[in-house]
Each structure stands twice: as C-alpha cells, then as structure tokens.
Amino acid sequence: MLGFRERLRVWLQTAISCDMLIGAAARSPVCRTAASIVGFGRVVGVSIRYPAPLRPGDRIAVTSPSAGVGSEMRPRLDFCIKHLRGLGYDVVVGDCMDGSGVTSAPAPARAAELTAMLVDPAIRAVVPPWGGELAIDLLPLLDLEAIRAAEPTWLVGYSDLTTVMVALTLRTGIATLHGSNLMETPYAVPEPLLSWLAAATAPAGSELWQGAAAAYRSGRHKHFAFHPEVREMTLNTPGRWKLLGAQDGAAAQVSATGRMIGGCLETVSMLPGSPYGDVADFAARHAPEGLLVYVEVAEADAVMAARMLHHLRLAGWFDRANVVLIGRAAGPPSGNFSQRDALVHALGDLSVPVLYDVDLGHIPPQLAIVNGALATVELTPATATLVQRLI
C-alpha cells in the first residue's frame, strides 16, 4: 500500500522510546495519554480504549496477517470489497495478500503492514479476509509501543486472527472486535445478533444487545469459490445456548458480568506462558468486575480440545472468570468422546457456569464480541442474551 513502507522507515529511525513519549507529553494530549500508560511494556491503570465509531467515508484497510487469498477466492474478495464500498467506505488493500503459501508474506512484512495500518490515523478499521494458521509468528514483530501510542483502530476478525487480537487487547488495553471476517461481511446477520459493522459503528458508551440465534449452519452450504456473491447464510438446524451440567431447561439459570476476552481455542491456547497471554495481568489492571472468557473449537478433535482447555485452566485463564462461554464446536469427536465430553472433562467441576453451543466462531451465525467490553450474559429457560457496554 502506498506510504506504508515509508512510514515504517520513519518509525524505525525515530525508535519510539519512553523518554520520547514523556517529552511529547507536555505538547500533545495523545502523547500525554501514551506516556501515562507505558510501564514495563503494559498498560498501567487505565480503562479500555475503544476506537472511534466507524462512519461512511472512513477508510477500511484489508491485509492478510496470516493466510492470503488464492486465485479461486479472488472473486469473493472483490465482491466483499465492493460491498463495503457500496456502504460508503473507502477500502484500501495492502501488499500482503498472496494466497499461494501458508502465509501471505514473510512474517516481518506482514507485521510491518499490520502495524502501519493500525497506527495510520487515516485508517479506522483493519478487516482481514480471514484467519489462517501461523499468525503467532507476528507477535514479537508487532510494534506494540507505536500501536499503543496511536489513536485506536478497530481490528476485526476471528479464527487465527484472535492470536493477534487477544495479544493486542491484553498488552495495550485497546478493544478488538471478534466477528465475521471480510469474506463473510456481505452475509445478512440474523436477529438478534449484530454484524461486526453494527458493533464498530457504535460510539463508546453504547450498549450492544444480542441474543441466541434460532438456527445455525449444519452440513452443506454455498461455497465462496462457486458462489462468490452469496449473501444469505445457510441456517438449517435449530439451536440454543446450554448450561453445562444442567439436567433440564428449568435448571439453566445464569446471570454473570465481566469483561470479554477470548478467541479460537486452537490459537489462544498457545499464548499462556508468553508475554502475550497474561490474562491475570489484564484482569488485575482492567477488570475488577472479573472476566467473561470465551473460546471456540475450529477443527481440533475432542481429545485435543480437552487438552487445550486443561492447559488454559492450568495457566489460570479461568481464575478471574465469572462465566465461561464456549462456541458451537466445529471439530469432530474422538471416537465416542464428544466435544461436550471434552468440556465436562476439562471444565465440568469449574466453580463458575460454563455455557456452551453459544453462537460464536466457525459455525455461523456468530455474535459480534468486543474484547475488553463490560458484558452481562443471562440464560433462562426462555431467553439467552449478551449485553456489552463499551465502557
């Protein structure tokens, strides 16, 4: 993208440091904020920072921080970009988009382009086409100091993108948006769920009301390669949110509040023990109310899913949780050991409620979830709601 490499060169030359931030603090309100929050590489004692609400005319940037887009999917990509432009947005596409390999470009190039987009004041949202496999290789290469010092920009996606999104929210205190990726953006989102655009256009202080979808996708559906302009989801199976351990509907009574954090189980379970997965630190700094931790299985079989859930539990990811939300699993069973069995094995004796088959992740439709938002989830025999407050 024009200008990105030049901006990266300038950042490398200036090498933002704490001394520079402190020196700038006397001159700039933005720098005063940045200077006040830098401490040992983490945000210190400030609330969650929400990007400005997205408005028609704003610029949305597209890059592939993990997997790129192959030739067979380019018609869908073009259609999705056209869709956003039709809504009045200025869409720009980066250089890291190649779909011929596992990743769209070498890690330094992908990290540089994503950093450039997230700190560019002209860009209000970054929406990758989808996830991938190896976004984890970006984490030590992202310029978190520059991202923290800049005005917040929405980073939108799910799957492998949550590797980056969770790390950004935990390390910078900037909200990120777990929702449909670019390739799914033209889909009509069924009520009472919200699209990522509905969440991204909401001002700070807003409440986002959502609830359980009446149905979800199971089995065959229209593939983007053969139906590049599809707008309607295939939602063919009735569904509801469930409480682990509840023997009947009357026992399913839950109400819990906390700050949202989570993502794809296969990728975020790699973060504990690294500088990018310290949920306890985030809770101590930003969530005196506790957390609403959510994860979903993209493809792991049930035994592997159980292992990863145990890993998160041993690492303390659920210690400050007031409830755990588990998305509808897309992975297979392990023989007679089901994905529900995996939840019982790893979380069955957890001291907080565990809701599963929640509408999030790789089985459409999915909620728009703002990492960092203060949220309340309620489940009764008749209703299931998630209310997020951008405060």
Rosetta blueprint (number, residue, H / E / L):
1 M L
2 L L
3 G L
4 F H
5 R H
6 E H
7 R H
8 L H
9 R H
10 V H
11 W H
12 L H
13 Q H
14 T H
15 A L
16 I L
17 S L
18 C H
19 D H
20 M H
21 L H
22 I H
23 G H
24 A H
25 A H
26 A L
27 R L
28 S L
29 P H
30 V H
31 C H
32 R H
33 T H
34 A H
35 A H
36 S H
37 I H
38 V E
39 G E
40 F L
41 G L
42 R E
43 V E
44 V L
45 G L
46 V L
47 S L
48 I L
49 R E
50 Y L
51 P L
52 A L
53 P L
54 L L
55 R L
56 P L
57 G L
58 D L
59 R E
60 I E
61 A E
62 V E
63 T L
64 S L
65 P L
66 S L
67 A L
68 G L
69 V E
70 G L
71 S H
72 E H
73 M H
74 R H
75 P H
76 R H
77 L H
78 D H
79 F H
80 C H
81 I H
82 K H
83 H H
84 L H
85 R H
86 G H
87 L L
88 G L
89 Y L
90 D E
91 V E
92 V E
93 V E
94 G L
95 D L
96 C L
97 M L
98 D E
99 G L
100 S L
101 G L
102 V L
103 T L
104 S L
105 A L
106 P L
107 A H
108 P H
109 A H
110 R H
111 A H
112 A H
113 E H
114 L H
115 T H
116 A H
117 M H
118 L H
119 V H
120 D L
121 P L
122 A L
123 I E
124 R E
125 A E
126 V E
127 V L
128 P L
129 P L
130 W L
131 G L
132 G L
133 E L
134 L L
135 A H
136 I H
137 D H
138 L H
139 L H
140 P H
141 L H
142 L L
143 D L
144 L H
145 E H
146 A H
147 I H
148 R H
149 A H
150 A L
151 E L
152 P L
153 T L
154 W E
155 L E
156 V E
157 G E
158 Y L
159 S L
160 D L
161 L H
162 T H
163 T H
164 V H
165 M H
166 V H
167 A H
168 L H
169 T H
170 L H
171 R H
172 T H
173 G L
174 I E
175 A L
176 T E
177 L E
178 H E
179 G L
180 S L
181 N L
182 L H
183 M H
184 E H
185 T L
186 P L
187 Y L
188 A L
189 V L
190 P L
191 E L
192 P L
193 L L
194 L L
195 S L
196 W H
197 L H
198 A H
199 A H
200 A H
201 T L
202 A L
203 P L
204 A L
205 G L
206 S L
207 E E
208 L E
209 W E
210 Q E
211 G E
212 A L
213 A L
214 A L
215 A E
216 Y E
217 R L
218 S L
219 G L
220 R L
221 H L
222 K L
223 H L
224 F L
225 A L
226 F L
227 H L
228 P L
229 E L
230 V L
231 R L
232 E L
233 M L
234 T L
235 L L
236 N L
237 T E
238 P E
239 G L
240 R L
241 W L
242 K E
243 L E
244 L L
245 G L
246 A L
247 Q L
248 D L
249 G H
250 A H
251 A H
252 A L
253 Q L
254 V E
255 S E
256 A E
257 T E
258 G E
259 R E
260 M E
261 I E
262 G E
263 G E
264 C E
265 L H
266 E H
267 T H
268 V H
269 S L
270 M L
271 L L
272 P L
273 G L
274 S L
275 P L
276 Y L
277 G L
278 D L
279 V H
280 A H
281 D H
282 F H
283 A H
284 A H
285 R H
286 H H
287 A L
288 P L
289 E L
290 G L
291 L E
292 L E
293 V E
294 Y E
295 V E
296 E E
297 V L
298 A L
299 E L
300 A L
301 D L
302 A H
303 V H
304 M H
305 A H
306 A H
307 R H
308 M H
309 L H
310 H H
311 H H
312 L H
313 R H
314 L H
315 A L
316 G L
317 W L
318 F L
319 D L
320 R L
321 A E
322 N E
323 V E
324 V E
325 L E
326 I E
327 G E
328 R L
329 A L
330 A L
331 G L
332 P L
333 P L
334 S E
335 G L
336 N L
337 F E
338 S L
339 Q H
340 R H
341 D H
342 A H
343 L H
344 V H
345 H H
346 A H
347 L H
348 G L
349 D L
350 L L
351 S L
352 V L
353 P L
354 V E
355 L E
356 Y E
357 D E
358 V E
359 D L
360 L L
361 G L
362 H L
363 I L
364 P L
365 P L
366 Q L
367 L L
368 A L
369 I E
370 V E
371 N E
372 G L
373 A L
374 L E
375 A E
376 T E
377 V E
378 E E
379 L E
380 T L
381 P L
382 A L
383 T L
384 A E
385 T E
386 L E
387 V E
388 Q E
389 R E
390 L L
391 I L
